Amino acid sequence: MKIPSSTWQHAASAAAVADSQPAPRVQPLKIGPLVVDPPVLQAPMAGFTNFAYRQIVRQFGGAGLQATEMVHAKGFLWLENEADELPERLWGVAEEARPLAVQIWDNDPATLAEVGAKLAHEFRVSVVDINFGCPVKQVTEKAHSGSYLLRYPDRVGAIVERVVAACAPTPVTAKIRLGCSRSSMNAIEIAQVVEQAGGAALTVHGRTAADFFSGSADWDRISEIKPHLKRIPLIGNGDLASPAAVLNAFARYDVDGVMIARAALNKPWLFAQVKAALAGEPVPPDPTLEDERSLLLHHYSLVCERFGESKGTVLMRKYACCYAQGRAGAREFRTRVSKVASPAEFHLVVEESFPR
Ligand SMILES: Cc1cc2nc3c(=O)[nH]c(=O)nc-3n(C[C@H](O)[C@H](O)[C@H](O)COP(=O)(O)O)c2cc1C
């Protein structure tokens, strides 16, 4: 089943340019040998950016580079050795279209290097990204990984250096926050460490780990990093939710690229809208309710194909809730869809909430 992109594109051609803001001059960015065009990246999001979601984003188009959910390196090796299995989060990675970045996390340089090498040389992914930004306790306090490592620039350097050597010539990138807390913002230092260790790009979420998701992303702080990087591109991330916000980010801040996460969960077509806006072209309108309905059912079929109807239906509840966000009747839809337990129930709720 295909996303009804033809209907969507037809509607797009009639749409007016959404913003009066002129498109800033934006160049494709280079991550090692990889050209990312447009320089707008789909962020990794654990629990969400799986193969099904990535296919939907890819069919709409507009994301210069897509990323998987973060994959635990130690978990990867354990599963391979003990169960001869791959992590669920690598669903689709071997065969899906490129470019594709796979994100890994851990705190052990050798483990990360071993997994990075497999991803680079066996899976032939386009980019291996290392997570130094996750603020979740299970990753920081329990596993001393993610944003916990921002306290230890030497360790970050050792990890990047080792993974770069293991993955070459596949580029290795890093994703960080501004620091662990407001009183210890060391993103500039970490950026230099990543560059010196051979990293090919740096993405910065403009919050600290202690901020979690509160307040707003601090784009001035992201921008301040740029003059300290000599060779590698800087990708800014945080709170970009519309084509206008992306145009504004490129116009006001010193970044080579941007990354979008949450806003594209309920609008997987956002990247296509952003791409058009950056090119100074008419911005495609949001899909109609009927198109969204087909999209939701397409997403559901992909998830059920992989996980079976029972687990697929449960998993789909959270994705379906994202689609409803910001629409009339969203609360009722969310209440109903978060309880569905069978394909029949799922289809009924969708039919009634997204009428033809
Ligand atoms: C549900 C969820 C899961 C996330 N998982 C990851 C992850 O696996 N790896 C990562 O680097 N960042 C992860 N993030 C952070 C996002 O990639 C991004 O940095 C953050 O949401 C800010 O961008 P936004 O304002 O566009 O959402 C996650 C965020 C959310 C909301």
The ligand as an SDF file (V2000), in Angstrom:
LIG
                    3D

 31 33  0  0  0  0  0  0  0  0999 V2000
   10.3050   10.3300   22.1770 C   0  0  0  0  0  0  0  0  0  0  0  0
   11.6760   10.8660   21.9260 C   0  0  0  0  0  0  0  0  0  0  0  0
   12.7170    9.9810   21.6950 C   0  0  0  0  0  0  0  0  0  0  0  0
   14.0080   10.4670   21.4450 C   0  0  0  0  0  0  0  0  0  0  0  0
   15.0050    9.5750   21.1900 N   0  0  0  0  0  0  0  0  0  0  0  0
   16.2330   10.0320   20.8380 C   0  0  0  0  0  0  0  0  0  0  0  0
   17.2590    9.1300   20.4350 C   0  0  0  0  0  0  0  0  0  0  0  0
   17.0570    7.9150   20.3420 O   0  0  0  0  0  0  0  0  0  0  0  0
   18.4700    9.6580   20.1410 N   0  0  0  0  0  0  0  0  0  0  0  0
   18.7250   11.0110   20.1950 C   0  0  0  0  0  0  0  0  0  0  0  0
   19.8350   11.4440   19.9130 O   0  0  0  0  0  0  0  0  0  0  0  0
   17.7620   11.8810   20.5530 N   0  0  0  0  0  0  0  0  0  0  0  0
   16.5190   11.4340   20.8520 C   0  0  0  0  0  0  0  0  0  0  0  0
   15.5410   12.3150   21.1450 N   0  0  0  0  0  0  0  0  0  0  0  0
   15.8200   13.7670   21.0640 C   0  0  0  0  0  0  0  0  0  0  0  0
   15.4910   14.3080   19.6690 C   0  0  0  0  0  0  0  0  0  0  0  0
   16.2780   13.6980   18.6760 O   0  0  0  0  0  0  0  0  0  0  0  0
   15.6990   15.8280   19.6080 C   0  0  0  0  0  0  0  0  0  0  0  0
   17.0340   16.1130   19.9170 O   0  0  0  0  0  0  0  0  0  0  0  0
   14.7960   16.5770   20.5740 C   0  0  0  0  0  0  0  0  0  0  0  0
   13.4840   16.0590   20.5730 O   0  0  0  0  0  0  0  0  0  0  0  0
   14.7340   18.0820   20.2320 C   0  0  0  0  0  0  0  0  0  0  0  0
   14.2750   18.2660   18.9100 O   0  0  0  0  0  0  0  0  0  0  0  0
   12.7390   18.7160   18.5940 P   0  0  0  0  0  0  0  0  0  0  0  0
   12.4850   19.9700   19.3700 O   0  0  0  0  0  0  0  0  0  0  0  0
   12.7220   18.9220   17.1000 O   0  0  0  0  0  0  0  0  0  0  0  0
   11.8600   17.6180   19.0700 O   0  0  0  0  0  0  0  0  0  0  0  0
   14.2550   11.8580   21.4230 C   0  0  0  0  0  0  0  0  0  0  0  0
   13.1920   12.7390   21.6490 C   0  0  0  0  0  0  0  0  0  0  0  0
   11.9180   12.2590   21.8790 C   0  0  0  0  0  0  0  0  0  0  0  0
   10.7900   13.2280   22.0920 C   0  0  0  0  0  0  0  0  0  0  0  0
  1  2  1  0
  2  3  1  0
  2 30  2  0
  3  4  2  0
  4  5  1  0
  4 28  1  0
  5  6  2  0
  6  7  1  0
  6 13  1  0
  7  8  2  0
  7  9  1  0
  9 10  1  0
 10 11  2  0
 10 12  1  0
 12 13  2  0
 13 14  1  0
 14 15  1  0
 14 28  1  0
 15 16  1  0
 16 17  1  0
 16 18  1  0
 18 19  1  0
 18 20  1  0
 20 21  1  0
 20 22  1  0
 22 23  1  0
 23 24  1  0
 24 25  2  0
 24 26  1  0
 24 27  1  0
 28 29  2  0
 29 30  1  0
 30 31  1  0
M  END
$$$$
